[in-house]
């Protein structure tokens, strides 16, 4: 299984970005997919999770601003990030839980300037 994350970049506070995580290999529609982030000097923390049935979970700090969605026809999961804040600056990673284990993408950097 390979995950390719993209969509990061530099944006001003209040702006928006959409991250994409394209998967290939032995994946299943029942897989749970998540976005996580790691700021400099910090641990990697979950941001948003979407199950195979479409149930979503968000960390409190992004509720109402971020939306996770999936397009199984394209094997892609998205993270729409609105009203970005400087504290959202981090490397964002996608993960996919399959019956064979959990896989991670390479990360994409999001920088929010004040």
C-alpha positions as CSV (number, residue, x, y, z in Angstrom):
1,X,0.0,0.0,0.0
2,X,1.3,3.4,-0.9
3,X,-0.1,6.8,0.2
4,X,0.7,10.0,-1.6
5,X,-0.1,13.2,0.3
6,X,-0.3,16.5,-1.5
7,X,-1.7,20.0,-1.2
8,X,0.3,21.6,1.4
9,X,1.8,25.1,1.1
10,X,2.1,28.5,2.6
11,X,-1.2,30.4,3.3
12,X,-2.1,33.5,5.3
13,X,-4.1,33.1,8.5
14,X,-7.8,32.9,7.6
15,X,-7.1,31.2,4.3
16,X,-7.9,27.7,3.1
17,X,-6.0,24.6,1.8
18,X,-7.2,21.2,0.6
19,X,-5.0,18.2,1.2
20,X,-5.3,15.0,-0.7
21,X,-4.1,11.5,0.1
22,X,-4.1,9.1,-2.9
23,X,-3.8,5.5,-2.1
24,X,-2.7,2.6,-4.3
25,X,-2.1,-1.1,-3.7
26,X,-4.2,-3.6,-1.7
27,X,-6.8,-1.2,-0.1
28,X,-10.4,-1.7,0.9
29,X,-13.4,0.6,1.0
30,X,-13.7,-0.5,4.7
31,X,-10.3,1.0,5.6
32,X,-10.3,3.8,8.1
33,X,-8.2,6.8,6.9
34,X,-6.9,9.6,8.9
35,X,-5.0,12.8,8.8
36,X,-2.4,13.6,11.5
37,X,0.0,16.5,12.0
38,X,3.3,17.1,13.6
39,X,4.5,20.5,14.5
40,X,8.2,21.2,15.1
41,X,9.3,19.6,18.4
42,X,5.9,18.1,19.0
43,X,4.5,14.6,18.7
44,X,2.3,13.5,15.8
45,X,-1.3,13.9,16.7
46,X,-4.5,12.9,15.0
47,X,-6.5,15.6,13.3
48,X,-9.4,13.9,11.5
49,X,-10.5,10.3,10.9
50,X,-13.0,8.9,8.5
51,X,-14.2,5.3,8.6
52,X,-15.2,3.1,5.7
53,X,-18.9,4.0,6.4
54,X,-18.2,7.7,6.4
55,X,-18.2,8.3,10.1
56,X,-15.9,11.2,10.9
57,X,-14.1,12.3,14.1
58,X,-12.1,15.5,14.6
59,X,-9.8,16.8,17.2
60,X,-11.4,19.7,19.1
61,X,-9.1,22.4,17.8
62,X,-10.2,21.9,14.2
63,X,-13.9,21.2,14.6
64,X,-16.0,23.5,12.5
65,X,-12.9,24.5,10.4
66,X,-11.7,21.2,8.8
67,X,-13.6,18.6,6.9
68,X,-12.4,15.2,6.0
69,X,-14.0,13.3,3.1
70,X,-13.3,10.4,0.8
71,X,-13.8,9.5,-2.8
72,X,-13.4,5.7,-3.0
73,X,-13.8,5.7,-6.7
74,X,-10.5,7.7,-6.8
75,X,-9.0,6.0,-3.7
76,X,-8.5,9.5,-2.3
77,X,-9.2,11.1,1.0
78,X,-9.3,14.9,1.4
79,X,-8.9,17.3,4.2
80,X,-10.5,20.7,3.5
81,X,-9.0,23.2,5.9
82,X,-10.7,26.6,6.3
83,X,-10.0,29.5,8.6
84,X,-6.5,28.4,9.1
85,X,-4.5,29.6,12.1
86,X,-0.8,29.9,12.7
87,X,-1.1,27.1,15.2
88,X,-2.2,24.8,12.4
89,X,1.4,25.0,11.0
90,X,2.7,21.4,10.8
91,X,3.6,18.6,8.6
92,X,0.4,16.7,7.8
93,X,0.4,13.0,7.3
94,X,-2.3,10.6,6.1
95,X,-2.7,7.1,7.4
96,X,-4.7,4.2,6.3
97,X,-5.7,1.2,8.4
98,X,-6.0,-1.9,6.3
99,X,-6.4,-5.6,7.4
100,X,-2.7,-5.9,6.7
101,X,-1.7,-3.1,8.9
102,X,-1.4,0.7,9.1
103,X,0.3,2.6,6.3
104,X,1.6,6.2,6.3
105,X,2.1,8.8,3.6
106,X,5.2,10.9,3.3
107,X,3.8,14.1,4.8
108,X,3.0,17.5,3.3
109,X,4.0,20.8,5.0
110,X,1.4,23.4,5.8
111,X,2.6,26.8,6.9
112,X,0.2,29.4,8.1
113,X,1.5,32.9,8.4
114,X,0.1,35.5,10.8
